[in-house]
Amino acid sequence: MAKLVLGPLLRHVNDSSATVWVETDSPCDVTIAGHTARTFQVGAQHFALVLLENLGPRTEYDVRLDGETAWPQVGSDFPKPVIRTGDVRRIAFGSCRAAPHQPVGPDALDAFAQRLMTAPEEEWPQALILLGDQVYADEPTEATKQWLSDHRGEHRRGTGEPDGEVVHFAEYARLYHETWGDPEIRWLLSVVPTSMIFDDHDVRDDWNTSAVWRKEMASKPWWRDRIRGAISSYWVYQHLGNLGPDELAQDPLYAKVKAHGADVLPLLEEFAEEADKEAAGRKSTWWSYRRDFGRARLLMVDTRSGRILEDDKRQMVSDEEFDWIERNSEGDFDHLLIGSSLPWLMPHALSHFQSLNEIGARKPGWQGRAAEKIRQALDLEHWPAFRESFDRLSRMIEKAANNGSATVCVLSGDVHHSYVAEAEFLRPTKALVTQLVCSPVHNEPPKVFEPAFRLSWSRAAAWVFRRLATLAGVPDDLMRWRKISGPHFGNSVALLDLDGRRARYRLLSATGAETASVLLGREPQ
């Protein structure tokens, strides 16, 4: 009899349909609420994405493998799995969640799940957005390091594979089992639809920070296996559930996977290699996508794999993909949400420093080499470090803020502190434009980071680095921005409550304390 290894994960939900993802230990038919899908095989593992259609506003469900009930578990104290369609009034989001048992403070998402278990369904979020670093491939737990040592054995010694880092698909799968297998998290992901995007630690620290970085990685004998394992596992564990029914029906890779009838790992690894060539200027695939939550639209932007890192051109995403993002920023909705693992608006000094560093890294000789070392050491790879893309995104946001929406909110993580910043363009916009950051969920940085981030928000530091950036030839910013909440430190989960044309950002600590509350939105002008 087949057993449930991981899941169910409730993924894409709209007014009448949903997808539910599971991993099993052997081939089987997976049935959920009267809808059945056959598993597909990746290596020694088996997965299914079950599409449920013609749903009502509330559907309780269980998971059956070849007709036998596998979920919920017998004697479970958790509320029953349920799929809720209809209005989206509350969205939870955050990034940077290290696995349980890492010594980085309390897990805010786990604590949030525990509070929801005793709360009425009306208080549950209708969507969860995970903005990168769902797993830490280069910083696994001690238990996983020991598992890697045991798993690789003598036959893999001498391959050059890094000790204490994952490389292959099955090793990445171990990370997902560890981080999503926690009982409270597993329940949360079974009842709240989740949208995801990767960041660097889902692959490796500083992933695609520059052409120099890619060249350094390509020289390592294990890197080809690493990127194949990373991207193929991302497609299975994260990306597939981001797609709606129409997108799944049009996805050629998903069609091949379902029709293959045997192990599709070679197929996925070949796809992964092609996808990785995007950063070398060759178009292969997009990870960006769109989700509509009633009167709110989410545009999730891939800020990692889609980078263009040619010697004479640096872009966060290609022109073609940016064209798609711009087209989808237009429409009839109250709130435009731009999901970006990396913030658009950052502490002023750090923003100017990143644009300054980009210019320095282009210089020949020792100056360029020094700037590149600083870039990699200090993680200078956010939107301002891709100045052409930073300005293009700013222009797109300004235009979107005059197209009828009440708010334009950029949702981000990565920077290990949380804050709200409001943008003010030279010509006032009709919509309120904000940068909303929640980081980390479970990965508190060393305390030395706190004074450094506070200093980077200071007016004096902003003036100094803006002056240096101007002297170096960095163009003027297209807008000003001011921090209206934060910086907040510690593991947290953010909530975005939607109420007509207004919204409210709330930041909840791992203890449940509300550390920030900011009302967003303007009346039509």
CORTA-V696054 format. One record per residue. N is the residue number from 1. D_FIRST is the distance of its C-alpha to the first C-alpha in Angstrom with 1 decimal. Layout:
# CORTA-V696054
n={N | N}
d_first={D_FIRST | D_FIRST}
This chain:
# CORTA-V696054
n={1 | 2 | 3 | 4 | 5 | 6 | 7 | 8 | 9 | 10 | 11 | 12 | 13 | 14 | 15 | 16 | 17 | 18 | 19 | 20 | 21 | 22 | 23 | 24 | 25 | 26 | 27 | 28 | 29 | 30 | 31 | 32 | 33 | 34 | 35 | 36 | 37 | 38 | 39 | 40 | 41 | 42 | 43 | 44 | 45 | 46 | 47 | 48 | 49 | 50 | 51 | 52 | 53 | 54 | 55 | 56 | 57 | 58 | 59 | 60 | 61 | 62 | 63 | 64 | 65 | 66 | 67 | 68 | 69 | 70 | 71 | 72 | 73 | 74 | 75 | 76 | 77 | 78 | 79 | 80 | 81 | 82 | 83 | 84 | 85 | 86 | 87 | 88 | 89 | 90 | 91 | 92 | 93 | 94 | 95 | 96 | 97 | 98 | 99 | 100 | 101 | 102 | 103 | 104 | 105 | 106 | 107 | 108 | 109 | 110 | 111 | 112 | 113 | 114 | 115 | 116 | 117 | 118 | 119 | 120 | 121 | 122 | 123 | 124 | 125 | 126 | 127 | 128 | 129 | 130 | 131 | 132 | 133 | 134 | 135 | 136 | 137 | 138 | 139 | 140 | 141 | 142 | 143 | 144 | 145 | 146 | 147 | 148 | 149 | 150 | 151 | 152 | 153 | 154 | 155 | 156 | 157 | 158 | 159 | 160 | 161 | 162 | 163 | 164 | 165 | 166 | 167 | 168 | 169 | 170 | 171 | 172 | 173 | 174 | 175 | 176 | 177 | 178 | 179 | 180 | 181 | 182 | 183 | 184 | 185 | 186 | 187 | 188 | 189 | 190 | 191 | 192 | 193 | 194 | 195 | 196 | 197 | 198 | 199 | 200 | 201 | 202 | 203 | 204 | 205 | 206 | 207 | 208 | 209 | 210 | 211 | 212 | 213 | 214 | 215 | 216 | 217 | 218 | 219 | 220 | 221 | 222 | 223 | 224 | 225 | 226 | 227 | 228 | 229 | 230 | 231 | 232 | 233 | 234 | 235 | 236 | 237 | 238 | 239 | 240 | 241 | 242 | 243 | 244 | 245 | 246 | 247 | 248 | 249 | 250 | 251 | 252 | 253 | 254 | 255 | 256 | 257 | 258 | 259 | 260 | 261 | 262 | 263 | 264 | 265 | 266 | 267 | 268 | 269 | 270 | 271 | 272 | 273 | 274 | 275 | 276 | 277 | 278 | 279 | 280 | 281 | 282 | 283 | 284 | 285 | 286 | 287 | 288 | 289 | 290 | 291 | 292 | 293 | 294 | 295 | 296 | 297 | 298 | 299 | 300 | 301 | 302 | 303 | 304 | 305 | 306 | 307 | 308 | 309 | 310 | 311 | 312 | 313 | 314 | 315 | 316 | 317 | 318 | 319 | 320 | 321 | 322 | 323 | 324 | 325 | 326 | 327 | 328 | 329 | 330 | 331 | 332 | 333 | 334 | 335 | 336 | 337 | 338 | 339 | 340 | 341 | 342 | 343 | 344 | 345 | 346 | 347 | 348 | 349 | 350 | 351 | 352 | 353 | 354 | 355 | 356 | 357 | 358 | 359 | 360 | 361 | 362 | 363 | 364 | 365 | 366 | 367 | 368 | 369 | 370 | 371 | 372 | 373 | 374 | 375 | 376 | 377 | 378 | 379 | 380 | 381 | 382 | 383 | 384 | 385 | 386 | 387 | 388 | 389 | 390 | 391 | 392 | 393 | 394 | 395 | 396 | 397 | 398 | 399 | 400 | 401 | 402 | 403 | 404 | 405 | 406 | 407 | 408 | 409 | 410 | 411 | 412 | 413 | 414 | 415 | 416 | 417 | 418 | 419 | 420 | 421 | 422 | 423 | 424 | 425 | 426 | 427 | 428 | 429 | 430 | 431 | 432 | 433 | 434 | 435 | 436 | 437 | 438 | 439 | 440 | 441 | 442 | 443 | 444 | 445 | 446 | 447 | 448 | 449 | 450 | 451 | 452 | 453 | 454 | 455 | 456 | 457 | 458 | 459 | 460 | 461 | 462 | 463 | 464 | 465 | 466 | 467 | 468 | 469 | 470 | 471 | 472 | 473 | 474 | 475 | 476 | 477 | 478 | 479 | 480 | 481 | 482 | 483 | 484 | 485 | 486 | 487 | 488 | 489 | 490 | 491 | 492 | 493 | 494 | 495 | 496 | 497 | 498 | 499 | 500 | 501 | 502 | 503 | 504 | 505 | 506 | 507 | 508 | 509 | 510 | 511 | 512 | 513 | 514 | 515 | 516 | 517 | 518 | 519 | 520 | 521 | 522 | 523 | 524 | 525}
d_first={0.0 | 3.8 | 6.5 | 10.1 | 12.6 | 15.7 | 17.2 | 17.7 | 21.1 | 23.5 | 25.8 | 28.3 | 29.7 | 32.8 | 34.5 | 31.9 | 28.8 | 26.3 | 23.7 | 20.6 | 19.1 | 15.7 | 14.1 | 10.4 | 9.3 | 8.3 | 9.6 | 8.7 | 11.2 | 12.3 | 14.4 | 17.2 | 20.1 | 19.8 | 19.6 | 16.9 | 16.6 | 14.7 | 13.9 | 16.5 | 16.5 | 19.1 | 19.4 | 16.2 | 15.0 | 13.6 | 15.4 | 16.2 | 19.4 | 19.3 | 22.8 | 23.8 | 27.2 | 29.9 | 29.1 | 31.5 | 32.9 | 30.1 | 26.5 | 24.0 | 20.4 | 16.8 | 13.8 | 11.0 | 8.0 | 7.9 | 10.0 | 8.3 | 10.8 | 10.2 | 13.9 | 16.4 | 15.3 | 16.3 | 20.0 | 20.7 | 24.4 | 24.4 | 25.8 | 23.4 | 22.3 | 25.0 | 26.5 | 30.2 | 32.4 | 36.2 | 38.7 | 38.1 | 40.5 | 39.1 | 37.6 | 36.5 | 36.9 | 37.3 | 36.7 | 36.2 | 33.4 | 32.8 | 29.6 | 29.5 | 31.5 | 34.0 | 37.6 | 38.7 | 39.1 | 37.0 | 34.3 | 35.8 | 32.7 | 30.8 | 33.8 | 34.1 | 30.5 | 31.3 | 34.5 | 32.8 | 30.4 | 33.4 | 35.3 | 35.6 | 33.6 | 37.0 | 37.4 | 34.2 | 34.9 | 33.8 | 33.2 | 32.6 | 34.1 | 33.2 | 36.1 | 35.1 | 34.0 | 30.5 | 29.9 | 32.5 | 31.9 | 35.2 | 35.0 | 31.6 | 31.2 | 32.1 | 28.5 | 27.6 | 30.8 | 29.7 | 26.2 | 28.0 | 30.3 | 27.6 | 25.4 | 28.4 | 29.8 | 32.8 | 32.0 | 32.5 | 35.7 | 38.8 | 37.1 | 38.9 | 35.8 | 36.9 | 35.9 | 34.1 | 33.3 | 30.2 | 30.6 | 27.5 | 24.6 | 22.1 | 24.8 | 25.4 | 21.8 | 22.2 | 25.1 | 23.2 | 20.4 | 23.4 | 25.5 | 23.1 | 20.7 | 23.5 | 22.5 | 25.6 | 25.5 | 21.9 | 23.0 | 26.2 | 24.6 | 22.4 | 25.6 | 28.3 | 28.4 | 29.0 | 31.2 | 31.4 | 33.6 | 33.9 | 36.9 | 37.9 | 35.7 | 32.6 | 34.0 | 36.9 | 40.0 | 42.7 | 40.6 | 43.1 | 46.0 | 48.4 | 49.1 | 50.2 | 46.9 | 45.0 | 47.3 | 46.7 | 42.9 | 43.1 | 45.0 | 42.2 | 40.2 | 36.9 | 37.5 | 36.3 | 32.8 | 33.0 | 33.9 | 31.3 | 28.5 | 30.0 | 30.5 | 27.3 | 25.3 | 27.6 | 27.0 | 23.2 | 23.2 | 26.5 | 28.4 | 25.9 | 25.7 | 29.5 | 29.9 | 30.5 | 29.5 | 32.8 | 32.5 | 28.9 | 30.2 | 33.0 | 31.2 | 31.4 | 29.0 | 26.2 | 26.9 | 26.7 | 23.4 | 21.8 | 23.4 | 22.9 | 19.7 | 19.5 | 20.0 | 22.5 | 23.6 | 26.9 | 27.6 | 27.2 | 29.3 | 32.0 | 32.0 | 32.3 | 35.3 | 37.0 | 36.4 | 37.9 | 41.1 | 41.9 | 43.7 | 45.8 | 47.2 | 45.0 | 43.1 | 39.5 | 37.4 | 37.7 | 35.5 | 37.8 | 36.8 | 38.0 | 36.6 | 38.6 | 38.3 | 40.7 | 44.2 | 43.0 | 42.0 | 40.1 | 40.9 | 38.7 | 40.6 | 39.3 | 41.8 | 40.3 | 39.0 | 41.6 | 44.6 | 47.5 | 49.0 | 51.7 | 54.8 | 56.9 | 54.4 | 52.0 | 49.9 | 47.0 | 45.6 | 47.1 | 49.7 | 47.5 | 44.7 | 47.4 | 48.8 | 45.5 | 45.4 | 48.9 | 48.4 | 45.5 | 47.5 | 49.6 | 48.8 | 49.3 | 47.5 | 48.7 | 46.9 | 46.1 | 43.6 | 43.5 | 40.6 | 41.6 | 40.1 | 43.7 | 46.5 | 49.3 | 51.9 | 52.0 | 54.6 | 57.8 | 58.8 | 55.4 | 55.4 | 58.8 | 58.1 | 55.1 | 57.2 | 60.0 | 57.6 | 56.5 | 60.1 | 60.7 | 57.7 | 59.3 | 62.5 | 63.3 | 63.7 | 63.1 | 63.0 | 60.0 | 58.2 | 59.0 | 57.7 | 54.5 | 53.9 | 54.6 | 52.2 | 49.3 | 50.3 | 50.7 | 47.9 | 50.5 | 48.2 | 48.1 | 49.6 | 53.2 | 52.6 | 52.0 | 55.3 | 55.3 | 51.9 | 52.9 | 55.9 | 54.1 | 51.5 | 54.4 | 56.2 | 53.1 | 52.5 | 56.2 | 56.1 | 52.9 | 54.6 | 57.4 | 55.2 | 54.8 | 51.9 | 52.7 | 50.8 | 49.6 | 47.3 | 46.0 | 42.9 | 42.4 | 41.4 | 41.7 | 45.1 | 44.1 | 46.3 | 46.3 | 49.1 | 50.5 | 53.2 | 55.2 | 56.6 | 60.1 | 61.1 | 64.8 | 64.8 | 63.0 | 59.8 | 59.0 | 55.5 | 54.8 | 53.2 | 51.3 | 49.2 | 46.4 | 44.8 | 42.1 | 41.4 | 39.7 | 36.7 | 36.0 | 38.3 | 41.7 | 44.2 | 47.0 | 49.8 | 52.2 | 50.6 | 52.0 | 55.7 | 55.1 | 53.4 | 56.1 | 58.8 | 57.2 | 57.6 | 61.2 | 64.1 | 65.9 | 63.1 | 62.4 | 66.1 | 66.3 | 63.3 | 64.2 | 67.7 | 66.4 | 64.0 | 66.9 | 69.1 | 66.4 | 66.1 | 63.0 | 63.7 | 64.2 | 61.2 | 60.9 | 60.4 | 60.8 | 58.2 | 58.4 | 55.9 | 55.7 | 53.1 | 52.1 | 51.5 | 48.9 | 47.1 | 43.9 | 40.2 | 40.1 | 38.3 | 40.6 | 40.6 | 42.4 | 43.4 | 44.6 | 47.2 | 48.9 | 50.9 | 50.6 | 48.0 | 47.7 | 46.2 | 45.1 | 44.0 | 42.0 | 41.9 | 39.0 | 40.9 | 41.0 | 44.7 | 46.0 | 47.9 | 48.9 | 49.5 | 51.2 | 52.1 | 51.8 | 53.4 | 56.7 | 58.2 | 59.1 | 62.4}
